[in-house]
Amino acid sequence: MTNLPHLLQLAKLQSRNGDMPEARETAAEALHTFAKTEQHSFWIESARVYLQSCIELEDIATAEKVMLEALELLASGKLSESLQASVQTLIASWFLAQGKAAESQAYLDSAINKATHSRDLEVLARALLINAFQLSFNQKTFTQALQLLSKIETLLAEIENPELSLIANNVRGYIYIESQQYEAALNTLWKNYETAKRHGYQTSISSVLGELALVARAQQQHEHYRLYAELALKGLNPQKTPRLYKRILKVYPESERNHKAHYDFEIDEKNRFVRERTKGPIDFKNQHILFDMALMFIKHPGQRYSKEDLAEKIWSQVYDPDLHDNLIYVSIKRLRTLLEPDLESPRYILRDRKGYYFNSQTHVHFKNLEEAPL
């Protein structure tokens, strides 16, 4: 990855860390840059990060414009056979994410032929992997999927691509679990866990822990089941990785599912009630401005608010340093006093050169809304 342009490196890093909104935004910037310079291979990789982010954010519709551009690029005649195959795997993934298996397979078949002819092992492995993933949807094709995965393993032994190795073993582990081959599943999953840790794939770590929880549940190892599921959830931000978070939440023990332990905040907006994980209930009685300020920060994690923004949004006034500087300072201090377990080391209301912001790694549950940190 070190040979990639900075923007593409950053997008991939954000994706590995589970920062999908940021990854999509960076990938969009990279797409614009590489389109202008006609750096097609980098454009394709940026489009792949963009699509993966949209899928994880459960927002596949947003990917349509970029995927139509990929189709145009494929038809342009500007690509080598290897790059054509790479684009086709991208388009196949897009169709598969929409449930269009036949369309996906047509592009995969073409990609496999082109990658084989051009001897591009990485693109070939990716195409076969998407095929194996599709076959894993049906128990009747598990054997075919495992045969493909064995071929992929041989290909990956010739190249170094931890991302594809992780996905391949994830599919293999899923098949073993569904086939009740739990010892084989455990061997595969722990191998994946070590790979994910070694290469810093944070979302993959949570995914593996979720699968380990399934195995523990099947083997009636109740304490391990609860522990793995809880660790899997703690490693995710529901707003940034909603698809994976919801999938793992279904694994979480029903008796523990609504337990407060994996939320930093529980908020009942209608009744103006807030509970912080360690401080317990927080009293916002008769503190309407502070409550409104808290909601503004919490509902927009990571968004920076300058003094001008705060004056306008909280007090509906044009910023005046003489009037607002001290007012903002005091209000932020009072808000931190209410929310922060440790005033000397705040972890929720933070500040940088662009302004004040709410820590986007915070897990928040709104009682009257669909579960997600807003």
C-alpha positions in Angstrom: 0.0 0.0 0.0 3.0 2.3 0.5 3.3 2.8 -3.3 -0.3 4.1 -3.6 -1.0 7.9 -3.8 -1.7 9.6 -0.5 -5.5 10.0 -1.0 -6.0 6.3 -1.9 -3.8 5.2 1.0 -5.9 7.4 3.4 -9.2 6.0 2.0 -8.0 2.4 2.5 -6.8 3.2 6.0 -10.1 4.8 7.0 -11.9 1.8 5.6 -9.8 -0.7 7.5 -10.5 1.3 10.7 -14.2 1.2 10.1 -14.5 5.0 9.4 -16.8 4.4 6.4 -18.2 7.9 6.0 -14.7 9.4 6.0 -13.5 6.6 3.7 -16.3 7.3 1.2 -15.5 11.1 1.3 -11.8 10.6 0.7 -12.5 8.0 -2.0 -14.7 10.5 -3.8 -11.9 13.1 -3.7 -9.5 10.5 -5.0 -11.9 9.5 -7.8 -12.1 13.2 -8.9 -8.3 13.5 -8.9 -7.5 10.3 -10.8 -10.3 10.9 -13.4 -8.6 14.2 -14.3 -5.2 12.6 -14.6 -6.5 9.5 -16.2 -4.7 7.2 -13.7 -7.1 4.4 -14.4 -5.8 1.8 -12.0 -5.9 4.2 -9.0 -9.4 5.3 -10.1 -10.6 1.7 -10.1 -9.2 1.1 -6.6 -10.7 4.3 -5.3 -14.1 3.3 -6.8 -13.8 -0.1 -5.0 -13.3 1.7 -1.6 -16.2 4.0 -2.5 -18.5 1.0 -3.3 -17.4 -0.9 -0.2 -18.2 2.1 2.0 -21.6 2.6 0.4 -22.4 -1.1 1.0 -21.3 -0.9 4.7 -23.3 2.3 5.2 -26.3 0.5 3.7 -26.5 3.2 1.0 -25.9 1.3 -2.2 -27.9 3.9 -4.2 -25.3 6.5 -3.7 -22.8 4.3 -5.5 -24.8 4.3 -8.7 -23.1 7.4 -10.3 -19.6 6.1 -9.7 -20.6 2.6 -11.0 -22.1 4.1 -14.2 -18.7 5.9 -14.7 -17.0 2.5 -14.2 -19.2 1.1 -17.0 -18.3 4.0 -19.2 -14.6 3.5 -18.5 -15.0 -0.2 -19.4 -16.5 0.7 -22.7 -14.0 3.4 -23.5 -11.3 1.2 -25.0 -8.7 2.9 -22.8 -8.0 0.0 -20.5 -5.6 -2.9 -20.7 -7.1 -6.4 -20.5 -6.0 -6.7 -16.9 -7.7 -3.4 -15.9 -10.8 -4.4 -17.8 -11.0 -7.5 -15.6 -10.5 -5.3 -12.5 -13.4 -3.0 -13.5 -15.6 -6.0 -14.2 -15.0 -7.4 -10.7 -16.0 -4.0 -9.3 -19.2 -4.0 -11.4 -20.0 -7.6 -10.4 -19.8 -6.6 -6.8 -22.2 -3.7 -7.4 -24.7 -6.0 -9.1 -24.4 -8.6 -6.3 -25.0 -6.0 -3.6 -28.3 -5.2 -5.4 -29.3 -8.9 -5.5 -28.7 -9.1 -9.3 -26.9 -12.5 -9.3 -27.2 -13.2 -13.0 -25.8 -9.8 -14.1 -23.0 -10.2 -11.5 -22.1 -13.6 -12.8 -21.8 -12.4 -16.4 -19.2 -9.8 -15.4 -17.4 -12.3 -13.2 -17.1 -14.9 -16.0 -15.6 -12.2 -18.3 -13.3 -11.0 -15.6 -12.1 -14.5 -14.9 -11.3 -15.1 -18.6 -9.5 -11.8 -19.0 -7.5 -12.1 -15.7 -6.5 -15.6 -16.7 -5.4 -14.5 -20.2 -3.4 -11.5 -18.8 -2.1 -13.6 -15.9 -3.2 -11.1 -13.3 -3.3 -13.3 -10.2 -4.7 -10.7 -7.9 -7.6 -9.8 -10.2 -8.3 -13.5 -10.8 -8.3 -14.2 -7.1 -10.7 -11.3 -6.5 -13.1 -12.5 -9.2 -13.1 -16.1 -8.0 -13.6 -14.8 -4.4 -16.7 -12.9 -5.4 -17.9 -16.1 -7.1 -17.2 -18.2 -4.0 -19.0 -15.6 -1.9 -22.1 -15.9 -4.1 -22.0 -19.7 -3.9 -21.9 -19.5 -0.1 -25.5 -18.2 -0.1 -26.8 -21.7 -0.8 -25.9 -24.8 1.2 -26.3 -26.9 -2.0 -23.2 -25.1 -3.5 -21.0 -25.1 -0.3 -18.8 -27.8 -1.9 -18.3 -25.7 -5.0 -17.5 -22.6 -2.9 -14.9 -24.5 -0.9 -13.3 -25.8 -4.1 -13.0 -22.3 -5.4 -11.6 -21.1 -2.0 -8.9 -23.8 -2.3 -7.9 -22.4 -5.8 -7.9 -18.8 -4.3 -5.6 -20.0 -1.5 -3.2 -21.2 -4.1 -3.3 -17.9 -5.9 -2.9 -15.9 -2.8 0.2 -17.9 -1.8 1.9 -16.2 -4.9 0.9 -12.7 -3.9 0.6 -10.7 -0.7 -2.9 -9.4 -0.2 -4.2 -9.6 3.4 -7.5 -8.1 2.5 -8.4 -10.9 0.0 -7.0 -13.5 2.5 -9.3 -12.2 5.2 -12.4 -12.2 3.0 -11.6 -15.7 1.7 -11.2 -17.1 5.2 -14.3 -15.3 6.4 -16.3 -17.0 3.6 -14.7 -20.4 4.5 -15.5 -19.9 8.2 -19.1 -19.0 7.5 -19.5 -22.2 5.4 -17.9 -24.3 8.2 -20.3 -22.8 10.8 -23.4 -23.3 8.6 -22.2 -26.9 8.0 -21.7 -27.4 11.8 -18.0 -28.1 11.3 -17.1 -26.1 14.4 -13.5 -27.2 14.9 -12.6 -26.3 11.3 -14.4 -23.0 11.7 -12.4 -22.2 14.9 -9.1 -22.9 13.1 -10.0 -20.7 10.2 -11.4 -17.9 12.4 -8.5 -17.7 14.7 -6.2 -17.6 11.7 -8.2 -14.7 10.4 -8.1 -12.9 13.8 -4.3 -13.0 13.8 -4.2 -11.7 10.2 -6.6 -8.9 11.0 -4.7 -7.9 14.1 -1.3 -8.0 12.3 -2.5 -5.8 9.4 -4.8 -3.5 11.4 -8.2 -4.4 9.9 -10.3 -3.3 12.8 -13.7 -4.1 11.3 -12.5 -7.6 10.4 -11.5 -8.2 14.0 -15.1 -7.5 15.1 -16.5 -9.6 12.2 -14.3 -12.6 13.4 -15.4 -12.1 17.0 -19.0 -12.2 15.9 -18.4 -15.5 14.1 -16.6 -16.9 17.2 -19.7 -15.9 19.2 -21.8 -18.0 16.8 -19.5 -21.0 17.3 -19.5 -20.6 21.1 -23.3 -20.4 21.1 -23.6 -23.5 19.0 -21.3 -25.3 21.4 -23.2 -24.0 24.4 -20.2 -22.1 25.8 -22.3 -19.4 27.2 -19.7 -17.2 28.8 -17.5 -17.3 25.7 -20.6 -16.5 23.6 -21.4 -13.4 25.6 -17.8 -12.3 25.8 -17.1 -12.6 22.0 -20.3 -10.9 21.1 -19.7 -8.0 23.5 -16.1 -7.5 22.2 -17.4 -7.6 18.6 -19.9 -4.8 19.3 -17.4 -2.7 21.3 -15.1 -2.6 18.3 -17.7 -1.0 16.1 -19.4 2.4 15.7 -23.0 1.7 14.7 -23.2 5.0 12.7 -20.0 4.3 10.8 -20.5 0.6 10.2 -24.2 0.0 10.4 -24.5 -3.1 8.3 -21.9 -5.0 10.3 -23.1 -3.6 13.6 -26.6 -4.8 13.0 -25.5 -8.2 11.8 -23.4 -8.7 15.0 -26.2 -7.3 17.2 -28.4 -10.2 16.0 -25.7 -12.5 17.4 -25.6 -10.8 20.8 -27.5 -12.6 23.6 -31.1 -11.5 23.7 -30.9 -11.0 27.5 -28.0 -8.6 27.1 -29.1 -6.9 23.9 -30.5 -3.8 25.5 -28.0 -3.7 28.3 -26.3 -0.3 28.7 -22.8 -1.7 28.9 -22.0 -1.2 25.2 -23.4 2.3 25.0 -21.6 5.4 26.2 -24.8 7.3 26.3 -28.5 6.4 26.4 -30.8 9.3 25.4 -34.5 9.8 25.7 -34.9 13.0 23.7 -38.6 13.3 24.3 -38.2 13.2 28.1 -34.9 15.1 28.1 -33.2 12.2 29.8 -29.5 11.3 29.4 -27.5 8.4 31.0 -23.7 8.2 30.7 -22.2 4.8 31.1 -20.1 5.5 34.2 -21.8 8.6 35.6 -25.4 7.3 35.4 -28.4 9.7 34.9 -27.5 13.3 34.0 -29.9 16.0 35.2 -30.6 18.6 32.4 -33.6 19.9 34.3 -34.1 23.6 33.5 -30.9 23.6 31.4 -32.6 23.8 27.9 -29.7 25.5 26.1 -27.2 23.0 27.4 -29.5 20.1 26.4 -29.9 21.6 22.9 -26.2 22.0 22.6 -25.6 18.4 23.8 -28.0 17.1 21.1 -26.4 19.2 18.4 -23.0 17.8 19.1 -24.2 14.2 19.7 -26.3 14.1 16.5 -23.4 15.2 14.4 -20.3 13.4 15.6 -17.1 14.7 14.2 -18.6 17.9 12.8 -16.6 21.0 13.9 -18.4 24.0 15.3 -16.6 27.3 15.3 -17.6 30.1 17.7 -19.5 31.7 14.8 -21.4 28.4 14.3 -22.3 28.1 18.0 -23.5 31.7 18.3 -25.8 31.2 15.3 -27.1 27.7 16.1 -27.5 27.9 19.9 -28.3 31.5 20.4 -29.5 32.5 16.9 -27.2 35.5 17.0 -24.4 36.8 14.9 -21.1 36.1 16.5 -19.7 39.0 18.6 -16.4 38.3 20.4 -17.2 40.6 23.3 -20.5 39.0 23.9 -20.0 35.3 22.9 -16.4 34.3 23.8 -17.0 34.1 27.5 -20.5 32.7 27.0 -19.3 29.9 24.8 -16.4 29.1 27.1 -18.7 28.9 30.2 -21.3 26.9 28.3 -18.8 24.3 27.0 -17.3 24.0 30.5 -20.8 23.4 32.0 -21.6 20.9 29.3 -18.4 19.0 29.9 -19.1 19.0 33.7 -22.4 17.3 33.0 -21.2 14.8 30.4 -17.6 14.0 31.1 -16.5 11.4 33.7 -13.1 13.1 33.9 -13.0 16.9 33.3 -9.2 16.9 33.2 -9.3 14.4 30.3 -12.4 15.0 28.3 -13.4 12.2 25.8 -16.7 13.4 24.4 -16.6 17.2 23.8 -13.3 17.8 22.1 -11.7 20.8 20.3 -9.2 21.3 17.6 -8.2 24.3 15.4 -11.5 24.0 13.4 -13.7 24.2 16.5 -15.5 22.1 19.1 -16.8 18.6 18.1 -18.3 15.4 19.6 -16.1 12.3 19.6 -17.3 10.2 16.6 -16.1 7.0 18.4 -18.8 7.4 21.0 -21.6 4.8 21.1 -25.0 6.4 21.6 -28.5 4.9 21.9 -31.6 7.1 21.3 -34.5 5.4 23.1 -37.2 6.7 20.8 -35.3 6.2 17.5 -33.9 3.2 15.6 -30.8 2.1 17.4 -27.7 4.0 16.1 -25.3 6.6 17.5 -26.4 9.9 15.9 
